[in-house]
Amino acid sequence: MTEPIVTTGSPIAAPANRIATPTSPAPDILRCAYMELIVTDLAASREFYVDVLGLVVTEEDDEVVYLRSFEEFIHHNLVLRKGDVAAVAAFSYRVRSPQELDAAVAFYTELGCRVERNPNGYNKGIGDSVRVEDPLGFPYEFFYDVEHVERLAWAYHLQTPGCLVRLDHFNQVTPDVPRAVAYMEDLGFRVTEDIQDEEGTTYAAWMRRKPTVHDTAMTGGDGPRMHHVAFATHEKHNIIAICDKLGALRKSDSIERGPGRHGVSNAFYLYLRDPDGHRVEIYTQDYYTGDPDNPVVTWDVHDNQRRDWWGNPVVPSWYTDASLVLDLDGQPQPLVARTDSSEMEVTVGADGFSYTREGDNEKGFKLGNTL
């Protein structure tokens, strides 16, 4: 395989709390496409994602398993690669054309990021690819060329009651959410929903390229880390079926949170932990966001219903635990501590993860950019 081409740009001046906006255009991103996970026990991870969750094996060997969802036509949505430290090796996005890879190189080189380009790709089924250590410390990948595989949307004889049909989104943990949001907007992402306080401090933001609520979310905490990767189902009964299956297999300890309905995104959800502790969300029934004037939904940080529409408490691990991410040499990125007020500090009171102010469940959310 051809060795990656490595370039490092010269950082451009910017305020300490703001990543400079490059003059080079950002790559035109279509959607989140796959995540590469490092797992310490490949057999146990394969059992979880294939035998329990029902993802489809495209290819595998003793070191790596390539998985896809039932409606996917590209080679994979998830890579499980055997390694010593459980972590995320790549958040991977498909771009609109091969030329957008040149744009990715120019964009990130101008930002002073480490950039690699591998004409043969980093994983099977994926061609010419660019990987970067982005300004937030995350390993991002961009690609266009793919190997097409059979789309199994019509293979009802293979589909389980909890069938996973699409990769829906990532969720990232970063210590400075406003800085992260500004950078992602420069990358071409648009905010669909966010969480703010009375002073306008942003605690989290949901950002999209495809016309759904998000392709990724930026949430506050020590980072860079990966909070979760999410796969979509068609209906909420598919999520109930997964819970029933986990119970029948005596694997209900994999359930961390849910099932329930989010206020943010309006989606029905279930959060699971895989054998290495990587968090996986099963997700369904969010809404269309593709119009250019799609209104931003802003939630009050004190409103408990943004997390769970029914008001159910959130387990502390959902706030504290997240997966490490790797640099381009395969080493864990050091964590930067969040120094400003975190969502957890705002919302945890003497009564635990519950309403923190009288009338919060009535206040709800606001449409548009005004608080």
N, C-alpha and C positions, 0 to 999 in steps of 0.2 A: 504493500500500500504506500502511496506517495506520502512523504512526510508533510505535516502541516506547515504552512507558511506563517511565520510569527512576525507581527509588527507591533510596535509600541509608539503611540503618538506623543506629542508634546502637549501637556495640559494647557488649556486656555484659561485666562483669568476669569474668576467669578467670585461673588460674595461667598463667605464661608458657609452660609446656610442655603446656598442655591447653586445647582449645577448649571454651568454656562450653556446657553443655547447655541448649538453649532450652526455655522453658516451652511454646511453640507446638508442636503435634504435627508430626512430619515428614510429607511427602507419601508416600502409599502407592505405592511403585514396583513395577512388574511385572517389568521386565527391561531390560537394555541393548538399544537399538533401532537406533541408527545413529551413525556418526561422520562429521563433516564435516572433510575434509582439504583443506588448501590445497596445490596442486601448481603447479610453475612451468612445466611443459610438459604441457598438457592432452592433447595427442595421444599423447604417450609414455605417460602414465599410463593413458589409455583402452586403449591396446594391451595394457598389462600386466594390468589388471584384467579386461578383457573378452576379448581375443583369447587371452591366455595362461591366466588363471585361470578364465575362463568365467562371470563374473558377468553378470547380465541387465541390459540397459539399459532402464530405465522411460521416461525422457525425457532429452533432451540439447539443448544449443545451443552456441554458440561460447564460452561462459563457464563452463558447469557440466554435469556428467554425473551423473545419478541412477541408482544401481545397486542391485540386490537379489539375494538368493540364491534358490535354486529352491523352497524351502518357504515363503518369505515372502509374506504377503498385504498388508502395508502398503507404501506407495509406494517406500520405499528402505531399505537398510541402510548404504549408503555414498554420500556426496556428494563428488565431486571438483570443486573450485572453483579456477579459475585465479587465481593471485596471484603476487606478487613474492617472497614468502618462504615456503618450505615449512614448514607448521606444522599444528596441529590447532585448528579453530575451535570445535568442540563435541563433547563426550561426551554423547550424547542418550539419555534414558531415557523409556520410556512409563509413565504412571501409571494407576491403576485407574479413575478417573472424572474428568470435567471439574472437579469440586469440588476435586480434589487440587492443582490449580494455585493456588488460593487458599491452600492449606496451604503450598505451596512458597514463595510470596511472604512469608507471615507468618514461616515458619521462618528463611529467609535474611535477612529484614529484621531480625529479632531478633538474628541473629548479626553484624549490622553489615556485611553483604556488599552489593556492588552488585547490583541486581536490575533486569531489564528484562522487560516483558511485551508481546508482540506478538499481538493478537487474530487476525491473518491468518497467523501463522507466519513463520518465517525461511526456509523452504525449501518448494518445491512439494510438494503432497501431505500437508502437515502443517498443522493448524489452530492454534488458540490455543496459544501456547507461552510458557514462562518460561525466560529465560536468566539465569544468575548467574555472578559470579566468586566461586567458593566459598572457604572459609577457607584452603585449601591453594594457591589461585591457579589452579585449573583452571576452564575454561569449561564449566559443566554446563547442560544443557537438559532441560526436562520438558514433556511434551505428552500429550494423550489423543486428540483428534480427528485422524483420518487419512483419506486417500483409499484405498479398497481397490483392489487390482489382482489380476490372475489369479495364483493359486498354481500353480506349475508342477511340483508334486511328481509328477504323473501324466504329464508331458510327457517321457517317456523318449526320444523321438526327438530331443529337444533337449539332453539331458543328456550331458555328456562323461565320460570315465572318471575325471576328477578333480573331479567335480561338487561345488560348495560349496552346502550346503543351509541353513545358518543362520549368522547372526551369533552368536558364542558369548560373547566377553568383550572387555574392555579390560584394559590393564595400565599403571599409572601409576607414575612415579618421583617420590619426595618425600623431602626431607632428614630428616624426623622421622616414622618409621613408627609408633611407638606413638601419637603425637598423631593421625596420620591414621586409624588404626584406631578410636580412640575416637570421632572425629567421624563416621566411616562407620557405626559402631554406632548413634550417635544418629540417623543418617539412616535407620536400619532395616535395615542390612545385617548379616549374620551371618558370623562367621569359620568356614570349613570346614577350612582347613589353615593352618599358619604355620611359621616357622623361628625358632628361639630358640637361645641359648647357655646355658651352665651357670648364669648369673646371671639368666636369664629375660628378657634383652633380646630384643625382637622385631625381626628383620631384614626380614621380609616376611610378608604375610598375604593369603590368598585369601578373598574375601568375596562373598556371593551374595544375590540376591533370588529369582530363579527356582531351581527345585530341582536345580541342578547344582553343580559345585564352585565356580564363580564367575561373576559378572557383571563384576567388576573385581578387580584385585589391587593392593596397595600394596607397592612395592618401594623399597628405600633407595638414595639417590643424590642428586646435585645436581638440584634441581627447582624448579618443577613442569615435568615433561616427560611425553610419552607414550612408553612403551616399545614397546608393540605393540597392534594390533587383531587379533582372532582370528576366523576363520571355521571352522565345523565341516563335516566330511565324514561320510559314513556309516561307512566302514571304512578301515583302514590301507592297503588296496590303492589307494584313491583318492589317497593321498599319494604312494605309489610312482609312480602314473601321472603326477602332476604333475612329479615329478623326471625321469621319462623324457621328458616333453614338453619341459621346459626344456633337457635335454640335446640333444634332437633339433633344437631351435630355436637351439642355440648360445647359450643364455641361462643356463647353469648358474652364471654369476657372481652371479646373483640369489639363489642359495642361500647363506645365512649360516651356518646350523647345522641339523644333522639330515640325514636323518630319524632319529628315535630315540624312546625312551619315557621320559617323565618319571617320577620317583618321586612328587613332588608332583603330585596330580591323577590319576596313573596313566595319563595320556593319551599317545597316540602323536602326535608333533609334527613339524613342519617350519617353520623360520623363513626368510622371504624378505625382501629389501629391494627396494622399488619404485624407479622411476627417480629419485625425490627422496631416497631413503634411508629413507623411512617403513618401519617394520618390520611385516610381516604374518605372523601365525602361522596355519598350517593344522593343525587340531586334531581329534582324535576319540577316543572310547572312555574318557571319564571316567565318573563314577558318580552315582547319585541321592543327594540330600542333603535331601529335603523334610520328613522327620520332625522334630518339634520337639526330640527328644532326639538328633538326629544328632551323633555324637561328633566333636570337633575332633581332627585329626591334627597332631601337633607333631613337627617334624623337627629334629634337631641340626644346627646351622650347619656343623659339621665333616663331616657325612655327605655325601660326594660323590654318592651315589645319589639324593638328592632331586632333583638337577638332571637327571641322566641315569641311568636305571635300569641301563643296561649299563656305566656308568662311563666313557663317552666324554668327552674334554676339552671344555671350553666355550671358544669363541674370545673373546679379550679384548673385541672390539667389542660383544658381546652385553651386557657389563657397562657399557661406557663410552658407547655411542651411544644416543641417544633423540631424539625429535622435540620441537621447541619447541611451546608452546601459546600461544594468543592471548588477550588480554583482550577485553572487549566492544566496544572501539573498533577491534579488528583489529590491535593492536600486540603484538609478542612480549612475553610476561611475562619479567621479569628472573629469573635463576636464583639460588636460595639454595643455598650450598654445604653439603654434609653435613659436620658437624664431629665426630661420634662415629665409632666404628669402623664401617667399611662391610663388607658381605659380601665384596667383592673383597679387602680387606685381610686378612680372616680366612682366605680360602680359597686365595689365591695363594701358593705356596711356591717353593722352588728348582726343584722339578720341574714347575712350571707349574700349570695348572688340573687338579689331581688330588687324590687323598686326602691329607689333611693330618695324619693321625693313624693309628697302627696299629689295625686292627680297625674302622675307620669303616664299611666296607661290611657288617660283621656287626652293628654296633650298630643300624642302621636307624632306624625311627621309633617313636614312642610314641602310643598312643591316649589321648584324654581331655585333661584340662587339667594333668596332672602331668608333670614332667620326669623 
